[in-house]
């Protein structure tokens, strides 16, 4: 026989319940989400790889892609015309001069302040400004007196139809795109489509400068330069001065974020405000439609009948898993008081009042009220053993009251 203090055996872990998910169940529930994430990741990687070798920039004279303009830049270099790419407003403004041609690849991307600044710098500088497919947001500022027709040209190749020497030498070219109107009396209106020109040349009010409005960018692209008279027209429009400044508007330009005195609402198009109001009204009508009563509730038969014993067992397991002996004891005591009250002549409304229930029970059972108070209104049990003992005592009390 050995001496010493005996140690208690370790407490056995709680057995797994029917509510505990198995590994197979967890995998079955999550495999769909994991498969969707894998597909999305693979698609993102594929798109990134495909686009990484695609276009480097539309109308970029450094790009050899089909939509780029490297071919026309090299042809101009062979003729002694230097091409400089700028992406900022300051870079484009400082190059203004009689020996410079400014090409704006995306006029509609410029803010109104940028457009005013460019027009003031190049208006009477003697330079040539070439606007590539300007729309209503920019054409009126960069080329005053010029407007855009609402219907574009559906014909790509058009005949010159004017006396401009560059157009007559180039012949048919792919200028079909936006169509323009102008009130300038000395403007050259070329390559008409249904009576409206797709290329305009407007001389400056002072000096030898001018502005060329081109309705489509096709004559500058690598894949279209060898067709029709595109190369001849592009070289004549861009090679009239020894220096070509190719302006590619960029969002990284600090001047693009300078809104001046405009607030946020001034930057939002009017159509968005009207659309927001319509969405608000639609949401209000949907809320009213969903909120109206459709009649009384209709009871629906359950597809499966669940036995009361299973419900009790499931709730007991939840209490045990949460270690909620206080709530379990309170539920047992409350139910017992509710059943005992009518048996001793106490109304259900007074079933949970000790001053009403305990005297009636003491009178019928001839027992002390203190023991009954500890049983029906006492503190929660300390452990599971005490909870089971409390359950047995409540059952015994109810049987004693029901005994004839």
C-alpha positions in Angstrom: 0.0 0.0 0.0 1.5 3.3 -1.1 1.2 6.5 0.8 0.4 9.9 -0.7 -2.5 11.9 -1.9 -4.6 10.2 -4.5 -5.2 12.3 -7.6 -8.6 12.5 -9.1 -8.9 11.0 -12.6 -9.1 13.5 -15.5 -12.6 14.6 -16.4 -13.7 12.7 -19.5 -14.5 15.0 -22.6 -18.0 15.6 -23.5 -19.3 13.1 -26.1 -20.1 14.4 -29.5 -23.7 15.3 -30.0 -25.9 14.9 -33.0 -25.6 18.7 -33.6 -21.8 18.6 -33.9 -20.8 18.8 -37.6 -18.5 16.0 -38.9 -15.5 16.6 -41.2 -17.5 15.3 -44.1 -20.3 17.7 -43.5 -18.0 20.7 -43.2 -16.3 19.7 -46.5 -19.7 19.2 -48.2 -20.9 22.7 -47.1 -17.7 24.5 -48.0 -16.5 22.8 -51.2 -18.9 24.9 -53.4 -17.5 28.2 -52.0 -13.9 27.0 -52.3 -14.5 25.9 -55.9 -16.0 29.3 -56.8 -13.0 31.0 -55.3 -10.6 28.8 -57.2 -12.4 29.6 -60.5 -12.4 33.3 -59.8 -8.7 33.3 -59.0 -7.9 31.3 -62.2 -10.0 33.6 -64.3 -8.3 36.7 -62.8 -4.9 35.3 -63.5 -5.8 34.3 -67.0 -7.3 37.8 -67.8 -4.2 39.4 -66.4 -1.9 37.3 -68.5 -3.9 37.9 -71.6 -4.1 41.6 -71.1 -0.4 41.9 -70.1 0.6 41.2 -73.7 -2.2 43.1 -75.4 -2.5 46.8 -76.1 -0.1 49.3 -74.5 -2.3 52.3 -75.3 -4.6 53.5 -78.0 -3.1 56.3 -80.2 0.2 56.1 -78.4 3.1 56.9 -80.8 5.3 54.6 -78.7 3.0 51.6 -79.2 3.4 49.0 -82.0 0.0 47.5 -81.2 -2.8 47.6 -83.9 -4.4 50.5 -82.0 -1.2 52.3 -81.5 0.5 55.0 -83.6 4.1 54.1 -83.7 4.1 53.7 -87.5 3.1 57.3 -88.2 5.6 58.6 -85.7 8.4 56.7 -87.5 7.3 58.0 -90.9 7.3 61.5 -89.5 10.8 60.9 -88.1 12.0 59.9 -91.6 10.8 63.3 -92.9 12.6 65.2 -90.1 9.7 65.8 -87.8 10.4 65.1 -84.2 7.7 63.6 -82.0 7.5 64.3 -78.3 4.9 62.6 -76.0 3.5 64.6 -73.1 1.0 63.6 -70.5 0.6 66.8 -68.6 -1.0 70.1 -69.3 2.1 72.0 -68.4 4.2 70.0 -70.9 1.7 70.7 -73.7 1.5 74.4 -72.9 5.2 75.0 -72.8 5.6 73.6 -76.3 3.4 76.2 -77.9 5.0 78.0 -80.8 4.9 78.6 -84.6 7.0 75.6 -85.3 4.9 73.1 -83.3 1.9 70.9 -84.1 -0.1 69.8 -81.0 -2.1 66.6 -81.3 -4.6 66.0 -78.6 -5.4 62.3 -78.6 -8.4 62.4 -76.2 -9.9 65.9 -76.1 -13.0 64.8 -74.2 -10.8 63.6 -71.3 -9.7 67.2 -70.5 -11.5 69.2 -67.9 -13.0 72.6 -68.9 -10.1 74.4 -67.2 -7.6 72.4 -69.1 -9.4 73.1 -72.4 -9.5 76.8 -71.7 -5.8 76.8 -70.8 -4.8 74.9 -74.0 -6.9 77.2 -76.2 -5.4 80.3 -74.7 -1.9 79.0 -75.2 -2.3 77.8 -78.8 -5.0 80.1 -80.1 -2.7 82.8 -81.7 0.7 81.1 -81.2 1.1 80.2 -84.9 1.0 76.5 -84.1 -1.4 73.9 -85.5 -3.7 72.1 -83.1 -5.1 68.7 -84.2 -8.1 67.4 -82.3 -8.8 63.7 -82.6 -12.5 62.9 -82.5 -13.6 65.7 -80.2 -17.2 65.5 -78.9 -19.6 68.0 -77.4 -17.6 68.2 -74.1 -14.5 69.7 -75.8 -15.1 70.8 -79.4 -16.8 74.1 -78.5 -13.9 75.2 -76.3 -10.9 73.9 -78.3 -12.4 74.9 -81.6 -14.8 77.8 -81.1 -17.7 78.0 -83.5 -17.6 74.2 -84.2 -20.4 71.9 -83.1 -20.9 68.1 -83.2 -23.8 66.5 -85.1 -25.8 64.0 -83.1 -25.7 61.4 -85.9 -22.2 60.0 -86.7 -21.1 58.9 -90.1 -21.6 55.2 -90.8 -19.2 55.3 -93.8 -15.5 54.9 -93.0 -13.9 55.7 -96.3 -14.9 59.1 -97.7 -13.9 61.3 -100.6 -12.2 64.7 -99.9 -15.0 66.9 -101.3 -13.0 70.1 -100.6 -10.2 72.3 -101.9 -7.8 71.7 -99.0 -4.5 70.7 -100.7 -3.7 68.0 -98.1 -7.1 66.3 -98.6 -6.9 66.5 -102.4 -3.4 64.9 -102.5 -4.4 62.1 -100.0 -7.7 61.3 -101.8 -10.1 58.9 -100.1 -9.3 58.3 -96.4 -10.9 56.6 -93.4 -12.2 59.8 -91.7 -15.8 58.6 -91.2 -16.8 59.1 -87.6 -18.2 62.2 -85.9 -19.7 64.9 -88.1 -19.3 68.6 -87.4 -20.9 71.9 -88.2 -19.2 75.3 -88.2 -20.1 79.0 -88.7 -16.5 80.0 -89.6 -16.7 81.5 -93.1 -13.1 80.6 -94.1 -13.1 77.0 -92.7 -12.2 74.1 -95.0 -14.9 71.4 -94.7 -13.6 68.1 -96.0 -14.7 64.5 -96.3 -18.5 65.1 -96.1 -20.9 62.4 -95.1 -24.6 63.2 -95.8 -23.7 66.9 -96.3 -21.7 67.4 -93.0 -17.9 67.3 -92.9 -15.8 64.8 -90.8 -12.7 66.9 -91.1 -12.5 70.7 -90.5 -9.6 73.1 -90.8 -10.3 76.4 -89.1 -7.6 79.2 -89.5 -6.6 81.2 -86.5 -7.8 84.8 -86.1 -4.2 86.0 -86.0 -1.0 84.5 -87.4 -0.5 81.3 -89.4 -1.9 78.9 -86.9 -4.9 76.8 -87.4 -7.0 74.0 -85.8 -7.8 70.7 -87.5 -10.8 68.8 -86.2 -10.6 65.1 -87.2 -13.8 63.0 -86.8 -12.1 59.6 -86.4 -8.7 58.4 -85.3 -8.4 55.6 -87.9 -5.8 57.4 -90.1 -3.4 57.4 -87.2 -3.6 53.7 -86.2 -1.0 51.2 -87.1 -3.5 48.7 -88.6 -5.2 51.3 -90.8 -2.3 53.5 -91.8 -1.6 51.5 -95.0 -5.2 51.7 -96.3 -6.8 54.3 -98.6 -4.9 57.6 -98.4 -4.6 57.4 -94.6 -0.8 57.6 -94.5 -0.7 60.6 -96.8 -3.4 62.5 -95.0 -1.8 61.8 -91.6 1.7 62.9 -92.7 0.4 66.1 -94.2 -1.7 67.1 -91.2 1.0 66.3 -88.6 4.1 67.1 -90.6 3.5 70.8 -91.5 5.7 71.9 -88.6 9.1 70.5 -87.6 8.0 69.6 -84.1 5.1 67.4 -83.1 3.8 67.4 -79.5 1.6 64.3 -78.9 -0.6 65.0 -75.9 -2.0 61.9 -74.2 -4.3 63.2 -71.3 -3.6 61.4 -68.1 -5.4 61.2 -64.7 -2.1 61.5 -63.0 -1.9 65.1 -64.2 -2.3 67.5 -61.2 -4.3 69.9 -63.4 -7.0 67.2 -64.0 -8.0 67.2 -60.4 -8.1 71.0 -60.1 -11.8 71.8 -60.2 -11.4 75.4 -59.3 -14.4 76.8 -57.4 -16.7 73.9 -58.4 -18.3 71.8 -55.7 -19.2 68.1 -55.9 -22.6 68.6 -57.4 -21.1 70.6 -60.3 -19.0 67.6 -61.2 -22.0 65.2 -61.3 -23.8 65.1 -64.7 -27.4 66.2 -64.5 -28.6 62.8 -65.8 -27.2 61.1 -62.7 -29.2 63.4 -60.4 -32.4 62.6 -62.3 -31.5 58.9 -62.2 -30.9 59.0 -58.5 -34.4 60.6 -58.0 -36.0 57.8 -60.1 -34.2 55.1 -58.0 -35.4 56.7 -54.8 -39.0 56.8 -56.0 -38.8 53.2 -57.2 -37.4 52.1 -53.8 -40.2 54.0 -52.0 -42.9 52.3 -54.2 -41.3 48.9 -53.6 -41.3 49.5 -49.8 -45.0 50.5 -49.9 -45.8 47.4 -52.0 -44.0 45.1 -49.6 -45.4 46.7 -46.5 -49.1 46.4 -47.4 -51.0 43.5 -45.7 -52.0 40.6 -48.0 -54.5 39.1 -45.6 -54.3 36.9 -42.5 -51.5 34.4 -42.1 -52.3 30.9 -43.4 -51.1 28.0 -41.2 -48.9 25.6 -43.1 -48.5 21.9 -42.3 -45.0 20.9 -41.3 -43.3 18.4 -43.7 -41.9 16.4 -40.7 -43.5 15.8 -37.3 -40.9 16.2 -34.6 -41.5 14.4 -31.3 -41.5 16.5 -28.1 -38.8 14.3 -26.6 -36.4 15.2 -29.4 -37.1 18.9 -28.9 -36.4 18.6 -25.2 -33.3 16.6 -25.8 -31.9 19.1 -28.3 -32.6 22.0 -26.1 -31.0 20.3 -23.2 -27.9 19.6 -25.2 -27.7 23.3 -26.1 -27.9 24.2 -22.4 -25.2 21.7 -21.6 -23.0 22.9 -24.4 -23.3 26.5 -23.2 -22.9 25.5 -19.6 -26.2 27.3 -18.9 -27.3 25.6 -15.7 -28.9 28.8 -14.4 -31.2 29.0 -17.4 -32.0 25.3 -17.3 -32.9 25.5 -13.6 -34.9 28.7 -14.1 -36.9 27.0 -16.9 -37.6 23.8 -14.8 -38.7 25.9 -11.8 -40.9 28.2 -13.9 -42.6 25.3 -15.5 -43.2 23.5 -12.2 -44.7 26.6 -10.6 -47.0 27.1 -13.6 -48.3 23.5 -13.2 -48.5 23.6 -9.4 -50.4 26.9 -9.1 -53.8 25.6 -10.4 -53.5 22.5 -8.2 -53.4 24.6 -5.0 -55.9 27.2 -5.9 -53.6 30.0 -7.1 -54.3 31.9 -10.3 -51.7 31.5 -13.1 -51.0 35.2 -12.8 -49.7 34.7 -9.2 -47.9 31.4 -10.0 -44.4 33.1 -9.9 -45.1 35.2 -6.8 -43.6 33.6 -3.7 -46.0 35.4 -1.3 -49.0 33.8 -3.1 -47.8 30.3 -4.1 -45.7 29.3 -1.1 -48.5 29.7 1.6 -50.9 27.7 -0.5 -48.3 24.9 -1.0 -47.4 24.9 2.7 -51.1 24.6 3.7 -51.7 21.7 1.4 -48.5 19.7 2.1 -48.1 20.8 5.7 -44.4 21.6 5.1 -42.3 24.6 6.0 -42.3 27.4 3.5 -38.5 27.9 3.7 -37.7 24.6 2.2 -40.3 25.1 -0.6 -38.8 28.6 -1.3 -35.3 27.1 -1.7 -36.7 24.5 -4.0 -38.9 26.7 -6.2 -37.1 30.1 -6.0 -33.6 29.2 -4.8 -30.2 30.0 -6.4 -29.0 28.1 -9.5 -27.2 24.8 -9.0 -23.4 24.7 -8.8 -22.8 21.7 -11.1 -24.6 19.1 -13.2 -25.1 16.8 -10.3 -27.0 19.5 -8.4 -29.1 20.3 -11.5 -30.1 16.6 -11.7 -31.0 16.5 -8.0 -33.1 19.7 -8.4 -35.0 18.0 -11.3 -35.7 15.0 -9.2 -36.9 17.1 -6.3 -39.2 19.2 -8.5 -40.7 15.9 -9.9 -41.2 14.6 -6.4 -42.9 17.8 -5.3 -45.3 17.8 -8.2 -46.2 14.1 -7.6 -46.8 14.9 -4.0 -49.2 17.7 -4.8 -51.1 15.6 -7.3 -51.4 12.7 -4.9 -55.1 12.3 -3.7 
